Amino acid sequence: MYMSFFGLAEKPFAITPDPRYLYLSERHAEALAHLLYGIDNAGGFVQLTGEVGTGKTTTVRSLLAELPAHADVALILNPRVTPEEFLLAICDELHVALEPAERVSIKAIVDRLNVFLLDAHARGRRVVLIVDEAQQLSADVLEQVRLLTNLETATQKLLQIILVGQPELREVLARNDLRQLAQRITGRYHLDPLSRQESAAYVRHRLKVAGASGEIFSGRALAELHRLARGVPRLINVIADRALLGAYTREQHRVTPPLVRSAAREVDGRDATRRGVPWLVGGAALAAALLVAFALHALYRVESAAGRPAPASTASTRPGPPAAAPVAPPASEAVATFLAAHANQTGTDAAFGRLFALWSGAFQAGGARPCEQAAAQGLECLADKGSLAQLKLFNRPAIVSLTTPDGVEHQVVVAALDERHARLEAGSAVLDADLLDLERYWLGDFLLLWRPPLPLAKLLRPGMRGPEVRWLRQGLASAHGEPSPTGSDLYDQDLARRVEEFQRGHRLTVDGIAGEQTQVVLDALVGAPGTPTLGRSGG
């Protein structure tokens, strides 16, 4: 698209979090310092709040990257759980082994967790619990969170808890019945939007990382971008990306204020000349519905990556090469028409039914949670937020959530994907959709299924030992065309180095830890024959 026209190696304003694009404003750096201080100084809770899109996820990712070597982390992304499920999720994250009989007793779970924390303390390790979307925690779960701070030695709390959420979290914790919890909060920090200067620096930083060699946005365009996005990084990304596409279709190498306003109108669908686009912040909640159904073996919601997609008047076919006089692509309503015509087949149950069918599995609507049903059939769920390029990398059919301009959400399956088209399936209906048309309605949320060759931990890390480590070592060798190794089943430093090389080569987070994304990408490269893949669309 516009990358070669502007001399860019990649899209600079993709909504997927990428460590290479990390820009810590003064506010984000200060929030990160607060969180790191809270980890190093035991006791109580640390609270981080901010509006949708202000960078809470970025800050948490930065925190995870800068954690001291002696810290172990349990990251809970699913807030809509029972107290029992909440405790089980913590144990799963920390790899605390539980007997089947213990998994049905809160007391037994807490007792086993306490033993784990005491052992970690004796070994000089710090255990941190991070709860995202904490404003959605129920009163019962919040009470269980409070009780976890009772796990302590004579001098130190055994568990540091960080609650991350939208501003409503402050209102929740201000309730009279939660005052005992609020009194234990030792640090509070609220993320405000970027200032005008920070917004400009943010845009320039992302363009530079993407390969820009000069200024692409004029100074006035940057000021207009800040005004319309109100300093919210995600909104800046959405509008800036549209502005670059608009400049490309007009063969302008410089983005001007009119182009920014035009981009905002395309995204907003309303007049953006006299006001910002605050509806995008509220509209982000609408796009989160699919993930309600997804991670941690439950239907759950996570924060959307951006606002409502552009209306159907946005360009939907690929512009011609910049050497020729570009013409604005004709409008396409194929995706919107498809969704409207098959609305009765674009619900969560229908999407899971179709996805299971691609794996020759059976999904029972109204039965156990979808990912629990998947686990019973030897499958695992991976729910994430990403890009079409990431879906190609995973090479597995996926459910995506599409939101039309009227705010209605639809769940469909991407069953095939090539350079220009994606095959969308809603029940028995099929559409080979142009990628540009599709991207106007997709905010990056997806869920896919994959079949591990053996039961795997969600995180394989140095120091672990067992058959899953042997699978990892053999898979890396196979991916590089090397003979199958017969070495140790220990996750040693050499294996960590090989994992880092694999992650770097496939543009994953480089940390030497084989998490779910790394496992799925490796499986996509060396998986068993007959596994459903995205193949190529027939469009």
N, C-alpha and C positions, 0 to 999 in steps of 0.2 A: 504494500500500500504506500504510505507516505514516507517510510523509513529511508529508502534510497534517495528520494527527492531532497530530504533535509540532511543527508549524510549520516544517518543514524544506523547503528548496528541492530537495534531492537526498539520496541515500543517503550518510551520512557514513562508512560503514565498508566501502565497496567495496574489493575486493582489488587493483584496478588502480592502479598507481602514478600519482599525479596531483600535479604540482608545487604546485598550490594547497593541498594537504593536507600539504605537507612539514612535519614536526616534527623538528627537530634537538635531541635530548637532549644532555646534556653529553658523553655517550660518543660520540654520532655527530658532534658538532661537533669533538671532539678527534681522532677518526679522520679527518675531512675535513681538518683542519689538517695532520695527518701526511702525507696524500696530496698536498696542495698544496705542502707543504715539499719533498716528494720530487721533485715536478716542477720546482720552482724551483732545486733543487740537484742538478746532474747527477751521475749515476753510480750503478751497481748497480741493485738491485731494491727495491721497496717491497712488503710483504706485508700484506694485509688478510684476516683470517679472522673467522668468526662462525658460530654455529649457524643452521640453516634458520629463516628468518623474523625474524632479529634486525635486519635493516635494511641488509644489504650493498648490495642494489640501490639503496635510497634514497640511501645514501652515495655510490655511484658516480654516480647521476643528479645529485646535488648537485655533485659534482666536475665533471662535464661542463658544468654551468651556470655554474660559477665559474672555468673555465679561463682563463688569461690569453689575450689576443688573439693573442699570438705562438705559441700552441701548436696543433699538429695532432695528432689522436687517431686511432688504429686500435683499435677495440673488437672483440675476438674473443669471441663467445658460444659457439662450438662447440669444446669441448676434445678431442673424440674424432676426431682427424684424424691423418693421417700428417705427417711433417716437411714434405714437399712441399706438401701442402694447407694446412698452417699458414702457410708462407711466402707462398703464393699469396693466402691470405685477408688477410694484412697488406698485400700490394701492392694488392689490390682496395680495401681500406679507405682507403689513402693515395692511390689513383688513380695508382699507379706503372705506367706502360705497359710491357708485356712483349710481345716478339715470340713467335709460336707456338713457335718452336724453343727459346726461353728458358724456357718454362713447364714443360718436362720435365727441367730441370737445376737441382739445388739450387745449384750454384756460380753458374750464370748468374743465378738469381733473387737470390741474396745480393749478387752484384756489382752488379746493377742497383739493388737496394735501397740499397747503400752509396753509389752515385752520387747517389741521391735524398737521402739523409741529409746528405751533404757539401754538396749544393746548399742544402738547408734551413738547415744551420748557417751557411753563408756569407750567407744572407739574414736571419740572426738569428732563425730560427724554432726552436721546441722541438718535437720529435716524441715522442709518448707512446704506448706500447702497453699497453692494459689487457686482461688475459685473465681472463674470468669462469669460474667452476667449475673453477679451475686444479687442484684436487685430482684431476681426472680426466685430466690430461695424462699421456701415456705417457712412459716414460723417454727414448725417442728424441726426442720433441718437447721435453722439458725440456732435454735436451742441446743441442738447436737453439736454445732460448731462451737458454741460457748463452752459446752462441757468438755470439749477436747482440750481446752486450755487448762483444765484441771490436771492434765497429765504433766507432772512436773517432778523435779527433785527438790531437795530442801532449798536449793539456791537458784534454780533455773527452770524455765518452761521448756518442755521437750519438743514442742511443735510451734513454729512460727507460721501464722496464718495471714495471708494477703487476700483481701476481698476487692475484686475489681468489678466495677459496674457503672451503669448510667447514673445521672443525677438522682434518679428515684431511689437509689440505694441509701442516700443520706436521709430521705424521708422515711424509708423503712426502718432504719436504725434509730430514728428519732421517736419511734413509737414507745409509749409508756411501758408496754409489756416486754420490750426488748432493752430496757435501760441497763440491765446487768451486762448485756453484751456491749452496748455502746460505751459503757464506762471502762471497758478493757481495751478500747482502741487507743493505741499509743501514738499513732501517726496518721494524719489525714492529708491527702493532696488531691487537688482538683485540676484537671487539664483544661485550660482555656484554648480557644482557637489561636491560630498563628497571627502574629501582627503583620502589618503590610510589608515590612522589611523581611520578616521571616518567610512570608509567602513567596516573595520574589527569590529569596535564597533557596527555598525548597524547590521551586521550578527549575532554577539554573542548575542545582545539584543533580536533579534527576536527568536533565538533558545532557549534562556532562558525562554521567555514568553511561548513558545510552550511546555516547560517541559524538555528541555535538562539538564542533570546533569553534563555533561562534555564537553570537546572540541570535536567537530565533524569535523570541517574544520581545516586542518593544517595551520600553519602560512604562508607557501609558497602558499597554495591553496587560502588563503584569499587575498594575494598579487596578484595572478593571476586573481582572480575574480574581483578585483578592476581594473586591467589593461584592461581586456576584456570588462567590463561594463562601463569603464571610469567614475566610481564614480556615475553613475546615478542609484538612488534607484530602480526604476522599472526594469531596466535591471539586476541589482543584483538579484532581486527576481526571475526573469525568469530563469537565468542561475543557480542560487543556487538550485532552485527546481529541475531542470533537473540533476544537479550533485548529489543530494541526491538520486534520483531515480536510477541513474547509479551506485552509490556505493551499493545500495540495491541489484540490480540485479547481482552484482559481489560479494555479501556477504562481503563487506568491511565496517568496522565500522568507517573508517576514510576517509574523502574526501581529495584527493590529487590533485596537479596541473594537472596531465593528465586527471583526471576525470572532472575537471573544463573546460579544453580545449575541451574535448569530448562533454560536455554539450553545450558549446558555438557553436560547429560545428553543433550539432543537431538542435539548435535553428536557427542558421544562415544559415545552408545549404552550407556554404563555409568554406574555411580554416580560422581558428581562432587562429592559433599558432603565427602569426607575427603581428597581429593587433587587435584592439578592434572591436566592432561591432556597429559602428555609424549608420549603415542603420536602426537599430532597432528604433532609435529616429525618423528618417524621416518616417519609415514605420508605426509608430503609427498613423499618420494622416489618413492612409488608413482605419484603423479599426474603425474610428469614424463615418463612413457614416451612419450607422443605426440610431445613436442617432440624426442625422440631422432630421430624420423623427419624432422624438418622443416628447420631453417634452414641457411643457407650451403650450399645444394645438397647436403645430406646428411641422414641420419637422426641426430638428436642430441637430447640431453637438456638441459633447463635446470631450474633450481630451481622447485618448485611454489609456488604462491601461498598455499596454506593446507593444512590437514590433510584427513583423509578427510571426505567429505560426510556430512550428517545421515542417519540411518536412515529407513526408509520411514514411520515413524510421524509424521514432521514434517508440518506443514500443507502442503497442495499446491494448494489453490484460493484464489482471491483473497478476503480478508476483505471483509465488507460495509462501507459507509461508516461512519465513526465516529459519525455522528449517531444511528444505530440501535444497539441493543445488540448488539455483535459476538459472533459465535459462532465458536469454534475450528473452522477448516476441516476437513472430513473427510480422513482419510488417503487417499492415492492411491498405488498401486503400479504405475501404468501404465508408467512408464519402466523400472522394475526388471524388470517382467514382460516387456516388450519386449526388453530386453537379454538376459535369460535365455533367452528363446525363440529368439533369433537370434544366439546367442553365436558360432556358426561363421561369421557374416558381419560380425563387429565387430572384425576385426583390421585392422592398418595397411594391408595390401595391398588388402583389400576396400574400405576407406574411400577409398584413393587411386583405385581402379578406378572407384568411383561418382563421385567428384569430377571425374575426367578426363572421364567420360562426359557430365556436365552441360555441359562445354565442347566436346563433340563431339570429344574427344581419345581417344587410346589409351594405356592404361597396361599395361606388361608386368611382372608380378610376377616378382621374381628377376632383373630386368634392371638397367639403370643406376639410380642413386639417383633417387627420385621427382622431385626438383626439377631434376635434370639432364634427365630425360625431359620435364618441363614446358618447360624452356628450349629443347629441340630442337623444340618445337611452338609457339614464340613466346609462351610463358606464363612468368610469374614467380611464385615462392612468397613469401608474407608469413606468417611465423610470429610469433606474439606472445601476450601474456597480457592479457586484457581482460574486457569485460562484454558482455551482450547488446545494450546501447545502442551499444557500439562496433561490434559486428557489423552492426547496422542502418545505422550510418553508412557502413561500408565497402560494404554492399549487395552482397556477393558470397557465394555458397555457401561453406561452410567445414567442415573437419573439426574436431570437438571431441572431447576425451578425457573420458569419463565413468567414474567410479570408484564401484562399488557398495559397500555396507557391509562385504562380505566381502573387500574389497581387490582385487577383479578389475577390470581396466581394459578399457574398450570404446571403440573409435573409430567414430563415426558421422558422417554428414554432415548439417549443418543446411542444408536446401535451400530453406526458406521461413520467414519470421518476421513476425509481426504483434504487436499489443499484448498478446495473451493466449496465443498458441500458437507453437510452433516445429515445423516439419515435420522429423522425423528420418528419415533413410534409411539402412538397413543392407542393402546389396545390393538386392534387389527388395522388401524389407519396408519399410513406411512407418508412422509413428506421428505424429499431430498431438498433441504433448505440451504440457500446461499448463506455462507458464514457471516457476512456483514449484516444480513437481515436477522439472523439468529442472535448476534451479539447485541442487538438493540433491546432485546428482551431478557437477556441473561446477565445476572450480576456475579456469576462465578461460583455459586453454590452447586455442589454435585455430591452424589454418593455412588460408589461402585462396589461390586462384589468381587472377591478374589478367593482362590482356593489355596491356602498354604499346604505345602507337601507334608507337613507335620505340625502339631500344635506349637505355635511360636509366641513368645512374649512380645508385648507391644513395643518394647525397647530391648534390643540386644546391645549390650555395652561391655567395654573392657572389664575383665575379671570374671565374666560369666563362663560357664562350662556346660557342655551337654550336646545332644544331637542337633539342636537348632543352630548352635555355633558351627558345627560341622557342615550343616546345610549352607550356611552363609559362606563359609570358606570355599566349598565346592562350587557354589553358584557364581562367586566372583571369578574363580578360575575358568569356569565354562564361558562366562560372558566375555572373557579376554582370549578365548580360544586356547586355553592352556590345559594340560592333562589334569585329570581329577586328582587333587592332593590326598595323601593318606596320613597327613600330619595330625597334630593335636586338636582336641575339641575345646581347647582353651581360647577365649577371646583375648589374645595377647596384643602387644603394641604393634606388631607387624600386621596383624589383621586389622587393627584400628587404622593404620596408615593406608591399607588397601581400600578400606571402606571410604576414607576421605577422598582418595583418588577417584573412586567410583562416583561419589556424590559430586565432586567437582566436575567430572566429565559429563554428568547428566543434569547439571544446574539444580542440584538439591542443596539444602542447608548442609554445609561442610562442618561436621562435628565429630566424625569418627564413631558415631552411634547409629546403629542400624534400626531406625524407627520404622513405622508403618509405611511411609512413603518410599524409603529406601528398599524395604522388603518387596513392595508391590512392583517397583520399577525393575528390580532384579528378577522377580518372578515373571514379569512381562517379557524379559529377554531370554529366560531359560525355562519357562514354564512347560508343563506337560502338553503334548499334542492334543488337539481337540478342544483346548480351552477357548471360550468365546473371546474374540478380539474385535477391535473396531474396524479392521480391514480397510476397505475403500468403499465410499458411498457410490451409489450408482447414478448420482445426479449429473 
